[in-house]
Amino acid sequence: MNKIKISLVSYLNSKPFLYGLQHYKINTEMDLSLDIPSVCAQKLIDGKVDVGLIPVAVLPKLKKYYIISEYCIGSEGKVGSVMLYSNVPLPEIKNILLDYQSHTSVALVRILGKYFWKINPNWILAKADYENNIVNNTAAVIIGDRTFGLENKYLYSYDLAEEWQKFTQLPFVFACWVANKKLPDNFIKEFNQALKYGIDNRASLIAELTENNSFPTDIDIYLNQNIKYDFDDAKKKALDLFLNYMSTLD
């Protein structure tokens, strides 16, 4: 069988998945690539990879898809790395810059704005280095590792996963493992075993990351408490609700 091509998000929150895929022996040969979420999604849409850890907002764009894993990137309340930053309170925000790296966070902030916060700002698709444009009544969504160290830089910060929980009383799913074609059952079984291996060995991963890198955040809290990896029934319900809300956006 040809190598199965897999695109994996390059953020800290997916490091346990990468650890498992690199350390757990899988009989099927794999070709792994690390990408930002939007690129990961586009590769799956274009058929350049067979499997992707993709932003869930992309699911409606796929002609056919298969969610192949019982694991995801999720949260149950505060996530700490999907943020809206502002120097004015929500009712005074006139413009919101939208992170180009993730479709899901863009849809999520628009849903919260319309249905929960009841605000109607100008939604502006941002380009690289837009973080420097958070001034006056212009706010911005920033996701992933770029949020680390920004806790006290702006007057106001809103954790989008925490806001979603306030709104719906549900957890949130940012990304899940999706294939664009039917894959062998034995691969799916081994693939999930590898993901579980990575999640179960977060302590070893954290020790490696702490020794080799300097993240401006508490890796232990982030990977063990903020990120919830089980794609359980509550998260599946939350995903369905999110996709329903997303379908109502212009």
C-alpha positions in Angstrom: 0.0 0.0 0.0 1.2 3.5 -0.7 2.2 5.8 2.1 -0.8 7.5 3.8 -0.2 11.2 3.7 -1.1 13.1 6.9 -1.2 16.8 7.6 -0.8 17.7 11.3 -1.3 21.1 12.8 2.1 22.5 14.0 0.8 24.1 17.2 1.8 23.1 20.7 -1.7 21.7 21.3 -1.1 18.9 18.7 2.3 17.9 20.0 0.9 14.9 21.9 -0.5 13.6 18.6 2.8 14.1 16.8 4.6 12.4 19.7 2.4 9.4 19.4 2.7 9.1 15.6 6.5 9.4 15.9 7.0 6.9 18.8 4.2 4.3 18.4 5.0 1.6 15.8 2.4 1.7 13.0 2.7 -0.9 10.3 1.4 1.4 7.6 3.9 3.8 6.2 3.0 7.4 6.7 4.2 10.7 5.2 3.7 13.4 7.9 3.7 17.2 7.2 3.3 20.0 9.8 1.1 22.9 8.7 -0.9 25.8 10.1 -4.7 24.8 10.3 -5.8 26.6 7.2 -3.1 24.9 5.1 -3.8 21.6 6.7 -7.5 22.0 5.6 -6.6 23.1 2.1 -4.3 20.1 1.6 -7.2 17.7 2.5 -9.7 19.6 0.3 -7.2 19.5 -2.7 -6.5 15.8 -2.1 -2.8 16.4 -1.4 -3.1 14.4 1.8 -5.3 11.6 2.9 -5.8 12.6 6.5 -5.7 15.9 8.3 -6.2 17.4 11.7 -8.4 20.0 10.3 -10.4 23.0 11.6 -14.0 21.8 12.0 -15.4 24.8 10.1 -14.0 23.2 6.9 -16.1 20.1 7.1 -19.0 21.6 5.0 -16.5 22.3 2.2 -15.6 18.7 1.8 -17.6 16.7 -0.7 -17.1 13.5 1.3 -15.3 13.1 4.6 -14.8 10.5 7.3 -14.0 11.5 10.9 -11.6 8.6 11.8 -10.6 9.3 15.4 -12.0 9.4 18.9 -9.6 12.2 19.6 -9.7 15.9 18.8 -8.4 19.3 19.8 -11.1 20.5 22.1 -11.7 22.4 25.3 -14.2 22.5 28.2 -14.1 26.2 29.1 -11.0 28.2 28.9 -8.5 27.1 26.2 -6.0 29.9 26.5 -4.9 30.0 22.9 -7.9 31.1 20.9 -8.4 34.7 21.9 -10.0 38.0 21.0 -7.8 40.9 22.1 -9.0 44.5 22.4 -8.2 47.8 24.1 -11.9 48.6 24.4 -14.8 46.6 25.8 -17.0 44.5 23.5 -19.8 47.1 22.8 -17.2 49.7 21.7 -15.4 47.4 19.2 -15.8 48.7 15.6 -13.5 46.4 13.7 -12.3 42.8 14.4 -9.3 41.5 12.5 -9.7 37.8 11.7 -6.8 35.4 12.0 -5.8 34.0 8.6 -4.5 30.7 10.1 -7.9 29.2 11.2 -11.4 29.0 9.6 -12.9 27.7 12.9 -11.9 30.6 15.1 -13.2 33.0 12.5 -16.6 31.4 12.4 -16.7 31.0 16.2 -16.0 34.7 16.9 -18.7 35.7 14.3 -21.2 33.4 15.9 -20.4 34.8 19.4 -20.7 38.3 18.0 -24.1 37.8 16.4 -25.8 35.5 18.9 -24.1 36.0 22.3 -22.4 39.4 22.5 -24.9 41.1 20.2 -22.3 43.2 18.4 -22.0 44.0 14.7 -18.4 45.0 14.0 -16.6 45.2 10.6 -15.1 41.7 10.1 -11.8 42.1 8.4 -9.7 39.2 7.0 -6.2 39.9 8.3 -2.7 39.3 6.8 0.6 38.5 8.5 1.7 40.8 11.3 -1.8 42.1 11.9 -1.3 41.8 15.6 0.3 45.2 15.6 -3.0 46.8 14.5 -4.9 46.2 17.7 -5.4 49.9 18.5 -8.3 52.2 19.5 -11.5 50.3 18.6 -10.0 47.7 16.4 -9.7 44.2 18.0 -8.3 41.0 16.7 -8.6 37.2 16.9 -5.3 35.5 17.5 -4.9 31.8 17.8 -2.3 29.1 18.6 1.2 29.6 20.0 1.2 33.3 19.0 -1.1 33.9 22.0 1.5 32.8 24.5 2.9 35.8 26.4 0.1 38.2 25.3 -2.0 37.9 28.5 -1.3 41.4 29.8 -0.5 43.2 26.5 -4.1 44.4 25.9 -6.7 45.9 28.2 -9.3 43.3 27.3 -9.0 39.6 26.4 -11.8 37.1 25.6 -11.2 33.4 25.5 -13.5 32.2 22.7 -13.8 28.7 24.0 -14.8 30.0 27.4 -17.3 32.4 25.8 -18.8 29.6 23.8 -19.3 27.6 27.0 -21.0 30.5 28.6 -23.3 30.8 25.6 -24.1 27.1 25.1 -23.0 25.3 28.3 -21.1 23.0 26.0 -17.4 22.2 25.3 -15.9 23.2 22.0 -14.1 21.3 19.2 -11.5 23.2 17.2 -10.1 20.4 15.1 -10.7 16.7 14.4 -9.0 14.0 12.4 -10.6 13.7 9.0 -10.0 11.5 6.0 -11.2 12.4 2.5 -11.6 8.7 1.5 -12.3 5.4 3.1 -9.2 4.0 4.8 -8.5 0.4 6.0 -9.9 -0.5 9.4 -6.5 -1.8 10.6 -4.9 1.6 9.8 -7.6 3.5 11.6 -7.2 1.2 14.7 -3.4 1.6 14.8 -3.7 5.3 14.1 -5.9 5.8 17.1 -3.6 3.7 19.2 -0.7 5.9 18.3 -2.7 9.1 19.2 -3.7 7.5 22.5 0.0 6.7 23.1 0.9 10.3 22.7 -1.8 11.5 24.9 -1.0 9.0 27.6 2.7 10.0 27.5 2.3 13.8 27.8 4.6 13.8 30.8 7.5 12.5 28.7 6.6 15.0 26.0 6.4 17.9 28.4 9.8 17.0 29.8 11.3 17.1 26.3 9.6 20.4 25.5 10.7 22.0 28.7 14.3 20.9 28.2 14.6 21.9 24.6 12.3 25.0 24.3 11.2 28.0 26.1 7.5 28.5 25.8 6.1 31.6 27.5 3.2 29.6 29.0 2.8 26.7 31.5 3.0 23.7 29.1 1.8 21.3 31.8 -1.4 23.2 32.5 -2.0 23.9 28.8 -1.6 20.3 27.6 -3.2 18.6 30.6 -6.0 21.0 31.6 -6.7 23.5 28.8 -6.7 21.1 25.9 -9.3 18.2 26.0 -8.4 15.4 23.6 -11.4 13.0 23.9 -14.0 13.4 21.1 -16.8 12.5 23.4 -20.6 12.8 23.1 -20.7 16.3 24.6 -18.1 17.5 22.0 -20.0 15.8 19.2 -23.1 17.6 20.3 -21.2 20.9 20.4 -19.8 20.3 17.0 -23.2 19.8 15.5 -24.5 22.9 17.2 -21.5 24.9 15.9 -22.0 23.7 12.3 -25.7 24.7 12.5 -24.8 28.2 13.7 -22.1 28.5 11.1 -24.7 27.7 8.4 -26.6 30.9 9.4 -23.6 33.2 8.8 -23.5 35.4 5.8 
